Amino acid sequence: MIRKLIASASLFILSFILAFDIAAPAAAAPKPNLILITLDSARADRMGFLGAKGALTPNLNHLAVESIVFEHAYAQAPGTVVSHASILTGAYPQSTGLSEIGGALPSSLPFLPDLLKAQGYRTAAFVGSIELDPRNGLAQGFDRGFQTYDAGFRPIVPGDIHSPLTERSASEVVARAITWLGHNAQGPFFLWVHIGSASTGAASYNATITAADTAIGKLIAAIKQQKIEANTAVIVAADHGQSLGAHGEDSHGIFLYDETIHVPLLVRMPEAQPSARQVTAKVRLVDIAPTLLEIAGIPVPSQMQGQSLLRIARSGGGGDQPVYSRSDLSQRGFGWSPLESWRAGKYLYIRAPKAELYDMTADPGATHNLAQSSKA
């Protein structure tokens, strides 16, 4: 009798445990960490993972093997401040209202770090150029939502006894970011690392690209050392490229040809979401903010004009997105006309005082203007 009671009691306890185990909700998955790395003035044709010859970007090449690589990504502006405004807001230059000679980010415009902070993310920015300094540079309002915004540059002031500080090397920017990461690796966090501009000379330009790649390699190594790689998404993009003399432009800021608008872009998802693939569809930098919000599981505000890169990748990479870009430095700085461009299919159209139309398949260097000979 006693044995029967003990057996009955044991069966009851086991049934209770099993029922509780089935009914208990699964633990919520931790929010993914988000790292955005932006390269200043980095041309797509210098990236090994996009077909460049040589060994300029071994660390990015290795990262690309684990990533969604967008072969045809385009900036919305050929300048640092305006382009980063589009990256961080998911909005076009007309909406951000910024220019390369001044302006402030509208407080009413949804801003990626602000949205992430509101959802419990720790937010930090480490920038390599005074242009992106909200206090001493041209990026007024960029520190909204950032708990840490590491800039602290000093402009050139005639007669000032203090030495100016207008940029930091790639290695120093990344070293500062790694220090912050050591105290915040438990997440969730959003970390933006901007690596400053490259030289306009061809040989020194390549050396600067390699220095940036080396610094990125150290940051990726730090992520692995902190054992957070499995729950961390990494997006790497350039804000724009560099003309290096093409079309008569030494640097960047005015023209909208591929040398300054075609940029590298890759997305490495957390390991739980394998993603390695090549996407040939045209995409835009305004698509970055919606992508990071989707990865974080946060609704995308209707004011954002881009769309998630993940949706484009899931569709098989087909179906180009029409790409719009704009440069108003010529107008604001010199009183000339602004320039606008559209990329659709194989064509590049530039609206300028003298219209330009190029077949980029037959004429990738955009040297033969078809606008005058083509039918309206």
Phi, psi and omega in degrees: 000314180297319179299319179297321179294317180296317180296319179295318179295318179298318179296321179296316181295318180297317179297321179295317180296316180296318180296319180294320182295322180289321185281337184293133180291147177290147180295137181297138178293140180295147177294140181286146170285150183232126176237125176247120178247121178245132179257127180278129172062033182261114181286146178297327185281009173256000184265124178301323182288352174251015173103001180292141176277162182093189184230052182283331190228059183297323181289319176293324177300317180294318179296322182298330179300332182259010193235167165276120181254124180260108188289334183233076177254143186225140177282156177267356177200151180267024181230152187298308186292310183296318181294317179294328175299318178292322179298316188272347179248342186069025183233155181284162183305326179298328181279325181284332177072010182267158174223174180280000178239011175145180182120170180225142179293126180299133181293340181278348184276127177304136186232126188310307181297327178295317179295319180291320178300320180296340179258017173094008178278140166279137189234135180212146177230138176229111187244149186257005184221144177298336179303326182262017176274116182294337183264318186247000181242217187248002186262056181296130180093352182290342181276001179297125179089348179269125175283331174231126175228100187270101178228272174064038178276165177235123180288166175282117181236117180303131178086352180287132181285342180275137179291139179290153174226106186247349178202160174235149180292160178302319182294323180289318178300313181292323177300318177297319179294321179295322177300314178298318181299325180297338180256355186227016187293344182290341172065182357284147180221157170240118183240120176252124179240117178253124180255123193298178192291154179263162181293160178270352177275139189302311182293312179292331176298312179299321179295322179291324176298317179293323177297320177297318179298318178298317179296320178296322176301321178292323179293317178296322178297322179294323177298317179294320180296324178282356179060041179241008184301323185293339182241027183233127173264141181232126172244130176240130179210156169263146178285330177188179179254211183212131185290320181054039176095348180296138179059021177083010179250125181283321187246250181197170175125338183241302188284157186240028177282173185299331181303329181249346186251329177283120188231156173287146178204125175220153179231115174259115181280162171304153188300334179293347181237080182302141192214000189302121177189166175251133179244125184264348181295149175291134176226175190225158177291337175293349179276352185290312182300312177300328179295313180296323177294320178296318178300323180279353181075030183248133180302143180273123179301146182295337180289341178288130186264352175270179175225162184295132175296333180293323178295321178295317180294321180294333181285000180097003178082002178273168177078084179302146168270128174301136185247124177248137176223158184212144173227123177241010178297323179297326180282310184286328182270329188231357180078014178273187179279146172289162177243142175226147179224152174229135174243122179212130184059230181265004187255147170240120177246131178240121176272115183215174176309326171242109185302148180229138178221129183229141170270102188285346175284312180277337187222069185298338178275000180051058181250345184242103183284120182265357189299324183281333183264342182282154180281142179291000000 
